[in-house]
Amino acid sequence: MVQNRRRHPARAYFLTGRSPASQARTLRRTVGGDLIVAASDAREHDHLRHYIAARQSGDWMVFGNGEQVATVADRLTSGQAPILALDELDYEPDPPIFTPRLTVIAGNHEGGRAWFGAARHSAGNRTTTNRLTLHVSDLAPGEGVLMTTYHSNGQEIATGTPFMEVRTTAGNRTDLLDELWSVLPPELRIAAAAFVPGGLTSADIRQASEARA
């Protein structure tokens, strides 16, 4: 999600889960400055559930819901343009859901330039990946773009809409985190973070486990 308020862009990332394995996760910073999703207990690394969620790459910040974040960041570091860095990504091999791989490349400068990429399974029988890309810039105060992996009616689950334009009243990253946290279903929310361009190392992080402690 990219949000722009008073011409200062802010970004947010949230983590939810339904199964015990997905619930047993945490969002934390590494010594190198990455934001990672890691196991909150002693279970082994699961490459579909544990990954780099956000990484700074030169003038760009990359964040998303899987191992592709590191791949895209490496491509940007090697000099690829954002639109090319998002190419050739695939959805997750987790039938029958086939979780979409969602990735954001956001610039560190005023103007709020960002590329949103969604690698999705076809609604039909094709196995080849549908790759969608959205480029936005110059968001007005209070405007944002939201990508979510799933949506649910409480009984059934389906992949979410690739991109949604949203509004927020948040004036800074702390307000944005508060607003985001308040709308996540309590039984599903695990963690969330809000950060500003170039400020991943000082991201505000909230954990559901801390609230329950």
Secondary structure, DSSP 8 states (H G I E B T S, - for coil): -EEEETTEEEEEEEEE-SSHHHHSEEEEE-TTS-EEEEESSS----TTTSEEEEEEETTEEEEESSTHHHHHHHHHHTT--HHHHTTT----S-TTT---EEEEEEESSTT--EEEEEEE--SSS--S-EEEEEEE----TTEEEE--SEEE-SS-EEE--S-EEEE----SHHHHHHHHHHHS-TTTEEEEEEE-TT-GGG-EEEEHHHHH-
